[in-house]
Amino acid sequence: MKITVDLAPVEETLLVPLWARAEEATRSDAVLRDPRAGGIRARLDYDFGPLASAQASQLGCCVRGRLMDSWLCAHLALHPGCTVVDLGCGLDGRFERADDGRTRWIDMDLPAVIDLRRRFFRDTGRRTMLAGSVLDEGWMDAVAEAAAAGPILFVTEGMLPYLQADEVRTLLVRLADRFPGSTLLFDAMSPLVVRHQRHHDAMRHFEASFTWGLDDLADLEAWDPRIQLEETQRFHDLLRRYPQRLPRLVRWFGRVAGAVYPPFKRAYTLNRARLG
Ligand SMILES: C[S@@+](CC[C@H](N)C(=O)[O-])C[C@H]1O[C@@H](n2cnc3c(N)ncnc32)[C@H](O)[C@@H]1O
């Protein structure tokens, strides 16, 4: 029997990257292989039909996940056994893709999402699910209690754009306060994307809205000098590595928009930062 999906609008957005990873798993030239996504998608009582035309988002979610995974695996190679916390994890099978056999792993999301997630994933000795909002503070105590000694790697993919700017700021400052020396992998969009989100090939089918956009990533360091950006990759450049995977119109639009309006090229970025 299929599982009913009863999620609030912002929670429902997790179905986009899940769908994207499930589609990707059917390709011989997959940019990301998630061993769980296809099986999970098949169990959900949900109409993914409207997403069929969202080819750019489908590739985009996988390109984003691939870079985050590669940063995360590089970090684990340098810090074997360190703790990883995936904030706004949705139904991602990142642990299955990146586990080094030693890491302590915490997947966190809102309670309804964790309830759904528990239908597919189990806690183990090294892996825990945590239900709550990143906007509360209590979860940080739970993380501090469960974490191995040493700096933590926080990864968040597709969640921060649904928060308000002051909420993102409070979250980052609290992370720097509570977990100095930790690393944060995150995505950030410019206000340009927020303004034009109803043209987004996937978001136009969803009720939730992006709310956080940042003109200049340097503003993060101005928020708090402990937020130190170590690497930024422009999504525009990452997608262009797979021209054959993008519809011709999207390719043409990306080229023209980037040429006539250079800020378009940094409209969405993936970032690695050190906190404190
Ligand atoms: C676009 S989905 C991304 C899911 C997952 N990271 C992935 O890539 O498959 C956004 C996720 O952020 C979660 N989220 C949004 N606001 C949150 C909050 N305040 N606290 C925890 N999770 C939140 C949603 O429930 C959802 O699972």
The ligand as an SDF file (V2000), in Angstrom:
LIG
                    3D

 27 29  0  0  0  0  0  0  0  0999 V2000
   13.7620   21.6170   -0.9440 C   0  0  0  0  0  0  0  0  0  0  0  0
   13.6520   20.5690    0.4670 S   0  0  0  0  0  0  0  0  0  0  0  0
   15.3100   19.8990    0.4770 C   0  0  0  0  0  0  0  0  0  0  0  0
   15.3700   18.5590    1.1350 C   0  0  0  0  0  0  0  0  0  0  0  0
   16.7460   17.8850    1.1200 C   0  0  0  0  0  0  0  0  0  0  0  0
   17.7840   18.7500    1.6300 N   0  0  0  0  0  0  0  0  0  0  0  0
   17.0860   17.4240   -0.2710 C   0  0  0  0  0  0  0  0  0  0  0  0
   17.9370   18.0560   -0.9240 O   0  0  0  0  0  0  0  0  0  0  0  0
   16.5220   16.4210   -0.7110 O   0  0  0  0  0  0  0  0  0  0  0  0
   13.6740   21.7160    1.8290 C   0  0  0  0  0  0  0  0  0  0  0  0
   13.6500   21.0100    3.1780 C   0  0  0  0  0  0  0  0  0  0  0  0
   13.8660   21.9870    4.2200 O   0  0  0  0  0  0  0  0  0  0  0  0
   13.0340   21.6240    5.3060 C   0  0  0  0  0  0  0  0  0  0  0  0
   12.8300   22.7870    6.1720 N   0  0  0  0  0  0  0  0  0  0  0  0
   12.2510   23.9660    5.8400 C   0  0  0  0  0  0  0  0  0  0  0  0
   12.2160   24.7910    6.9000 N   0  0  0  0  0  0  0  0  0  0  0  0
   12.7990   24.1110    7.9350 C   0  0  0  0  0  0  0  0  0  0  0  0
   13.0550   24.4200    9.2900 C   0  0  0  0  0  0  0  0  0  0  0  0
   12.7020   25.5990    9.8200 N   0  0  0  0  0  0  0  0  0  0  0  0
   13.6780   23.4970   10.0620 N   0  0  0  0  0  0  0  0  0  0  0  0
   14.0360   22.2950    9.5440 C   0  0  0  0  0  0  0  0  0  0  0  0
   13.8130   21.9460    8.2550 N   0  0  0  0  0  0  0  0  0  0  0  0
   13.1990   22.8360    7.4600 C   0  0  0  0  0  0  0  0  0  0  0  0
   11.7440   21.1530    4.6240 C   0  0  0  0  0  0  0  0  0  0  0  0
   10.9100   20.4390    5.4940 O   0  0  0  0  0  0  0  0  0  0  0  0
   12.3020   20.3270    3.4850 C   0  0  0  0  0  0  0  0  0  0  0  0
   12.5250   18.9980    3.8430 O   0  0  0  0  0  0  0  0  0  0  0  0
  1  2  1  0
  2  3  1  0
  2 10  1  0
  3  4  1  0
  4  5  1  0
  5  6  1  0
  5  7  1  0
  7  8  2  0
  7  9  1  0
 10 11  1  0
 11 12  1  0
 11 26  1  0
 12 13  1  0
 13 14  1  0
 13 24  1  0
 14 15  1  0
 14 23  1  0
 15 16  2  0
 16 17  1  0
 17 18  1  0
 17 23  2  0
 18 19  1  0
 18 20  2  0
 20 21  1  0
 21 22  2  0
 22 23  1  0
 24 25  1  0
 24 26  1  0
 26 27  1  0
M  CHG  2   2   1   9  -1
M  END
$$$$
